[in-house]
């Protein structure tokens, strides 16, 4: 065999340098492909264990009712237990802080109200950053607060109350479930827009305020739609007006405050948040599940009985809504010189 033949055979059995490089790149790509798929696999696997939903209110309140109904239905939809954890205290600050400091993995959530937006300006030294500490999952529902008086009260309309308050500055009183609560801010917005001075009497919870209204120690109360519903239906309180921009079927025939004070609106809303930095795919999965379960007629009916309307938005829409709410209530807190003390 001559040298040229040996050279030809050697060349035929050894791939060129470029070919070897392509083979090595193909092998590397094959190894990397499963690694690239890991995030998708992790997102698809969520949730793989129980989810805790912190509710920063005592058990049995309006938020708790919304939360327990939602948790039960989400458990079925997500295939994992969804457990309510009531953590009241500090005007919702305690529970909110706990949620903000949890791992951003979708296994700890916060179900709260407008209080989260209000506290951003009302509480001077929050232990969390309202904007960075939470990732918005979505709105659940919203509903009016209700201005109520005793059945024998001389005040039968918003105009009656404004007229009396202007005639006797500071003499009329209203009760609320506490300083900084959504109903407190609803009343302060009313005072600002009407240009009246009505004395606020804060209570530790709505129950004592209702008791003092019925006992004649208060002139009026701003309460939640669900909280005063039984009293109104039982003719123990008279609903003067609702704080929503439109009338609500739950309080048929009751006018809005906006019909007397154009532009007035002070609804309470309920929403779900996750700790700041929670991955977008997890937020999207939770939001998708919320939209599906809240579309059930049974859930709509249950919330309607509390005067609430289901209205789930997207995480992005909820973020924009939250920033707008913070700005709106900041103006009320500042102009009304309201404190959480």
C-alpha positions as MATLAB code, in Angstrom:
seq = 'XXXXXXXXXXXXXXXXXXXXXXXXXXXXXXXXXXXXXXXXXXXXXXXXXXXXXXXXXXXXXXXXXXXXXXXXXXXXXXXXXXXXXXXXXXXXXXXXXXXXXXXXXXXXXXXXXXXXXXXXXXXXXXXXXXXXXXXXXXXXXXXXXXXXXXXXXXXXXXXXXXXXXXXXXXXXXXXXXXXXXXXXXXXXXXXXXXXXXXXXXXXXXXXXXXXXXXXXXXXXXXXXXXXXXXXXXXXXXXXXXXXXXXXXXXXXXXXXXXXXXXXXXXXXXXXXXXXXXXXXXXXXXXXXXXXXXXXXXXXXXXXXXXXXXXXXXXXXXXXXXXXXXXXXXXXXXXXXXXXXX';
ca = [
       0.000    0.000    0.000;
       1.448    3.367   -0.948;
       1.651    6.432    1.233;
      -1.065    8.224   -0.694;
      -3.540    5.396   -0.041;
      -2.751    5.408    3.696;
      -3.265    9.188    3.745;
      -6.619    8.851    1.994;
      -7.821    6.173    4.442;
      -6.713    8.281    7.418;
      -8.544   11.291    6.091;
     -11.672    9.203    5.573;
     -11.788    7.949    9.151;
     -11.164   11.255   10.897;
     -13.868   14.004   10.740;
     -12.722   17.493    9.757;
     -12.247   20.030   12.585;
     -15.464   21.910   11.698;
     -17.488   18.707   11.789;
     -16.122   17.765   15.216;
     -17.066   21.230   16.512;
     -20.630   20.883   15.229;
     -20.963   17.491   16.872;
     -19.769   18.863   20.207;
     -22.242   21.795   19.945;
     -25.093   19.400   19.176;
     -24.219   17.264   22.191;
     -24.063   20.333   24.433;
     -27.416   21.549   23.157;
     -28.902   18.154   23.952;
     -27.640   18.402   27.521;
     -28.882   21.983   27.952;
     -32.379   21.325   26.609;
     -33.637   19.594   29.783;
     -32.153   22.411   31.895;
     -34.004   25.050   29.880;
     -37.224   23.113   30.430;
     -36.865   23.130   34.230;
     -38.578   26.508   34.858;
     -41.547   25.472   32.733;
     -41.776   22.156   34.527;
     -41.676   23.946   37.889;
     -44.446   26.357   36.851;
     -46.586   23.487   35.573;
     -46.132   21.677   38.889;
     -47.455   24.592   40.985;
     -49.015   24.096   43.436;
     -47.553   20.903   44.853;
     -48.432   21.512   48.520;
     -51.021   23.391   50.634;
     -51.411   27.156   50.272;
     -51.871   29.475   53.267;
     -54.074   32.567   52.861;
     -53.501   35.179   55.555;
     -56.595   37.242   56.405;
     -55.628   40.232   58.601;
     -59.032   40.340   60.314;
     -60.791   38.344   63.001;
     -62.729   35.230   62.001;
     -66.347   35.780   61.030;
     -66.019   39.220   59.440;
     -66.818   40.199   55.860;
     -63.307   39.407   54.591;
     -63.412   36.052   56.317;
     -66.699   35.192   54.601;
     -65.275   36.110   51.197;
     -62.067   34.210   51.951;
     -63.495   30.938   53.201;
     -65.869   30.607   50.271;
     -63.006   31.351   47.890;
     -60.546   29.025   49.643;
     -62.905   26.070   49.465;
     -63.419   26.501   45.733;
     -59.729   27.152   45.010;
     -58.795   23.941   46.829;
     -60.840   21.978   44.314;
     -59.544   23.933   41.318;
     -55.851   23.798   42.300;
     -55.864   20.275   43.716;
     -54.310   21.392   47.012;
     -55.644   22.497   50.380;
     -56.087   26.285   50.640;
     -56.124   27.206   54.332;
     -57.314   30.495   55.861;
     -55.040   31.900   58.588;
     -56.665   34.796   60.508;
     -54.015   37.232   61.772;
     -55.778   40.381   63.066;
     -53.974   43.275   64.697;
     -52.645   46.761   64.072;
     -55.421   47.710   61.680;
     -54.424   44.837   59.324;
     -50.711   45.747   59.557;
     -49.721   42.619   61.494;
     -51.114   40.144   58.975;
     -49.994   42.196   55.987;
     -46.443   42.351   57.327;
     -46.401   38.594   57.857;
     -47.454   38.020   54.253;
     -44.958   40.513   52.817;
     -42.057   38.721   54.514;
     -43.050   35.196   53.435;
     -41.170   33.334   50.703;
     -42.279   34.544   47.231;
     -43.175   31.050   46.064;
     -46.965   31.224   45.868;
     -47.579   29.218   49.037;
     -48.409   32.228   51.243;
     -51.010   34.732   50.073;
     -52.784   37.740   51.582;
     -56.519   38.342   51.259;
     -57.264   41.885   52.347;
     -59.299   44.993   51.613;
     -58.885   48.653   50.720;
     -57.147   48.912   54.110;
     -53.860   47.968   52.426;
     -54.051   51.047   50.170;
     -55.282   53.291   53.003;
     -52.524   52.265   55.422;
     -49.869   53.252   52.883;
     -50.423   56.883   53.907;
     -52.299   56.547   57.193;
     -49.678   54.557   59.137;
     -46.470   56.540   59.392;
     -44.015   53.711   60.114;
     -45.160   50.609   58.281;
     -42.912   47.549   58.729;
     -43.246   46.793   54.998;
     -43.086   48.669   51.694;
     -46.603   48.650   50.226;
     -45.408   48.799   46.616;
     -42.384   46.488   46.804;
     -43.625   44.147   49.530;
     -46.509   42.684   47.530;
     -47.243   41.237   44.102;
     -50.844   41.739   43.011;
     -52.787   38.570   42.131;
     -56.144   40.192   41.459;
     -59.317   41.820   42.705;
     -62.064   39.489   43.942;
     -65.058   41.725   44.517;
     -66.230   45.130   45.657;
     -69.247   46.587   47.381;
     -70.625   49.673   49.072;
     -70.485   50.845   52.610;
     -73.823   52.023   53.981;
     -74.758   55.149   55.925;
     -77.341   54.040   58.506;
     -79.385   55.723   61.255;
     -81.967   54.537   63.769;
     -85.525   54.012   62.471;
     -86.745   56.955   64.571;
     -83.970   59.308   63.400;
     -85.078   62.671   61.959;
     -82.435   62.272   59.237;
     -84.055   60.563   56.285;
     -81.689   61.662   53.533;
     -78.120   62.747   52.857;
     -79.407   66.296   52.393;
     -80.987   66.163   55.872;
     -77.672   65.142   57.425;
     -75.687   67.822   55.582;
     -78.197   70.515   56.565;
     -78.159   69.478   60.238;
     -74.354   69.205   60.325;
     -73.969   72.707   58.889;
     -76.450   74.092   61.403;
     -74.705   72.371   64.335;
     -70.971   71.980   63.493;
     -69.327   69.191   65.479;
     -72.488   68.204   67.346;
     -73.558   65.269   65.169;
     -71.652   62.028   65.706;
     -70.862   59.006   63.585;
     -69.385   55.688   64.619;
     -67.020   53.397   62.732;
     -65.243   50.092   63.302;
     -62.018   51.933   64.056;
     -59.495   54.578   63.081;
     -58.159   54.019   59.592;
     -60.822   51.503   58.622;
     -62.402   51.689   55.173;
     -65.677   52.912   56.706;
     -63.832   55.607   58.674;
     -62.228   56.922   55.476;
     -65.579   56.708   53.645;
     -67.081   59.005   56.294;
     -64.141   61.409   56.195;
     -64.425   61.660   52.408;
     -68.114   62.475   52.899;
     -67.243   65.227   55.376;
     -64.644   66.740   53.055;
     -66.895   66.747   50.009;
     -69.932   68.033   51.934;
     -67.919   70.639   53.833;
     -69.306   69.580   57.205;
     -67.942   68.819   60.680;
     -69.293   65.568   62.151;
     -67.509   64.059   65.162;
     -65.960   60.633   64.659;
     -66.360   58.053   67.430;
     -64.076   55.077   66.680;
     -64.731   51.605   68.105;
     -62.754   48.394   68.237;
     -64.929   46.596   65.771;
     -68.282   47.254   64.156;
     -70.408   45.478   66.793;
     -69.975   48.074   69.570;
     -70.683   50.892   67.106;
     -73.944   49.244   66.062;
     -74.895   48.768   69.716;
     -74.343   52.445   70.508;
     -76.285   53.556   67.433;
     -79.260   51.424   68.474;
     -78.906   52.704   72.034;
     -79.137   56.330   70.927;
     -75.515   57.251   71.721;
     -74.632   57.934   68.077;
     -76.439   59.807   65.316;
     -75.244   57.608   62.456;
     -72.832   54.843   61.462;
     -70.910   54.101   58.313;
     -70.922   50.295   58.110;
     -70.191   47.588   55.584;
     -73.028   46.366   53.400;
     -72.840   42.876   54.870;
     -72.464   44.086   58.445;
     -75.628   46.179   58.577;
     -77.778   44.044   56.235;
     -79.547   42.066   58.984;
     -80.305   45.249   60.972;
     -81.773   46.993   57.934;
     -83.849   43.974   56.916;
     -85.099   43.644   60.478;
     -86.104   47.340   60.572;
     -83.673   48.041   63.427;
     -81.684   50.472   61.256;
     -82.633   52.655   58.310;
     -80.277   52.806   55.331;
     -79.947   56.440   54.248;
     -77.502   55.938   51.373;
     -74.838   53.643   49.914;
     -71.290   54.746   49.088;
     -71.023   53.046   45.687;
     -71.274   55.110   42.479;
     -74.455   53.241   41.495;
     -77.348   51.852   43.502;
     -77.083   48.211   44.505;
     -79.713   45.431   44.302;
     -78.810   44.386   47.843;
     -80.253   47.713   49.082;
     -83.103   48.189   46.673;
     -84.490   51.705   46.619;
     -81.644   53.166   48.694;
     -79.984   56.135   46.936;
     -76.259   56.730   46.604;
     -74.419   59.527   48.375;
     -73.247   60.567   44.891;
     -76.809   61.521   43.989;
     -76.430   64.383   46.474;
     -72.633   64.806   46.283;
     -71.659   64.175   42.645;
     -68.359   62.333   42.313;
     -68.494   60.718   45.751;
     -67.389   57.064   45.774;
     -66.044   54.965   48.634;
     -66.506   51.280   47.993;
     -64.702   48.597   49.920;
     -62.834   46.070   47.786;
     -61.335   42.670   48.466;
     -58.224   41.387   46.693;
     -55.507   38.733   46.825;
     -51.805   39.572   47.017;
     -48.616   37.487   47.111;
     -45.243   38.456   48.617;
     -43.243   40.847   46.445;
     -41.143   39.085   43.827;
     -43.485   36.131   43.306;
     -42.877   34.810   39.744;
     -45.336   35.987   37.089;
     -46.317   32.422   36.013;
     -47.474   31.675   39.572;
     -49.465   34.926   39.745;
     -51.050   34.059   36.395;
     -51.937   30.537   37.566;
     -53.595   31.860   40.720;
     -55.434   34.578   38.800;
     -56.705   32.052   36.262;
     -58.007   29.844   39.087;
     -59.676   32.827   40.798;
     -61.458   33.847   37.601;
     -62.725   30.316   37.067;
     -64.086   29.673   40.566;
     -65.602   33.139   41.095;
     -67.571   32.726   37.859;
     -69.702   30.058   39.582;
     -73.323   31.230   40.114;
     -73.230   29.958   43.700;
     -70.319   32.253   44.545;
     -72.008   35.235   42.900;
     -75.175   34.558   44.911;
     -73.278   34.167   48.184;
     -71.467   37.461   47.746;
     -74.569   39.233   46.478;
     -76.257   38.404   49.782;
     -73.463   40.425   51.434;
     -73.996   43.334   49.033;
     -70.837   42.482   47.071;
     -70.209   42.212   43.334;
     -67.678   39.761   41.892;
     -65.108   41.557   39.698;
     -61.811   39.734   39.127;
     -59.156   41.688   37.185;
     -55.666   40.699   35.988;
     -52.460   41.091   38.067;
     -51.408   44.001   35.831;
     -54.786   45.712   36.151;
     -54.737   45.193   39.912;
     -51.324   46.852   40.170;
     -52.589   49.953   38.353;
     -55.769   49.957   40.459;
     -53.754   49.651   43.676;
     -51.512   52.623   42.837;
     -54.578   54.733   42.002;
     -56.254   53.763   45.293;
     -53.141   54.670   47.288;
     -53.083   58.121   45.665;
     -56.815   58.668   46.204;
     -56.807   57.824   49.901;
     -53.552   59.720   50.458;
     -55.395   62.896   49.474;
     -58.206   62.117   51.932;
     -55.780   61.342   54.767;
     -53.784   64.514   54.098;
     -56.686   66.904   53.536;
     -58.643   65.492   56.470;
     -55.568   65.424   58.731;
     -56.486   61.876   59.678;
     -54.247   59.781   61.918;
     -54.328   56.154   62.981;
     -54.155   57.073   66.703;
];
